[in-house]
Amino acid sequence: MTTPNGERSDHSPWNRLLIVPIVLPLLPFLFNADEPRLLGFPLFYWLQLAFIAVGVATTTVVYRMTKRGR
């Protein structure tokens, strides 16, 4: 969105929080192991599911904090 003078009105510091779910899966030292196992699944598999949960939670927080009163 832009204001009448051409400035963006949707700029919020909360949007920077969206970097977390992008960068977190790119850090290989977090999941470069076979142990621990959760229900028989190696660390890599259940950590990928945890990354999805982090992404959903982060997106929800940013949405709620930046949504305008209607």
C-alpha positions in Angstrom: 0.0 0.0 0.0 1.1 3.5 -0.6 0.0 6.8 0.9 -1.1 9.8 -1.2 2.5 11.2 -1.0 3.9 7.9 -2.4 5.4 6.4 0.9 4.7 2.8 1.8 2.4 2.5 4.8 2.9 -1.3 5.4 6.4 -1.0 6.7 6.7 -2.5 10.2 9.6 -3.7 12.3 7.6 -6.9 13.0 8.2 -7.9 9.4 11.8 -8.5 10.2 10.8 -11.5 12.3 9.9 -13.3 9.1 13.6 -13.8 8.5 13.7 -16.5 11.2 11.8 -19.2 9.4 13.9 -18.6 6.3 17.3 -18.7 7.9 16.7 -21.4 10.5 16.5 -24.3 8.0 19.7 -23.1 6.3 21.8 -23.7 9.3 23.2 -27.3 8.8 24.8 -27.6 12.2 21.3 -27.8 13.7 20.4 -31.1 11.9 23.7 -32.6 10.9 23.2 -35.7 13.1 21.3 -38.9 13.3 20.6 -38.8 17.0 18.4 -38.1 19.0 15.5 -40.0 17.5 11.9 -39.2 18.2 9.5 -42.1 17.7 12.2 -43.9 15.6 12.6 -40.9 13.2 16.1 -39.4 13.0 16.7 -35.8 14.0 16.6 -34.5 10.4 13.0 -35.6 9.8 11.3 -34.3 12.9 13.4 -31.1 12.9 12.0 -30.3 9.4 8.5 -30.6 10.9 9.5 -28.4 13.8 10.8 -25.8 11.2 7.3 -25.8 9.7 5.7 -25.1 13.1 8.2 -22.3 13.7 7.3 -20.8 10.3 3.5 -21.0 11.0 3.9 -19.5 14.5 6.2 -16.7 13.2 3.8 -15.8 10.4 0.8 -15.8 12.8 2.6 -13.5 15.2 3.6 -11.0 12.5 0.1 -11.1 11.0 -1.5 -10.3 14.3 0.9 -7.6 15.2 0.7 -5.8 11.9 -3.0 -6.1 11.0 -4.9 -2.9 11.0 -8.1 -2.2 13.0 -11.0 -2.7 10.7 
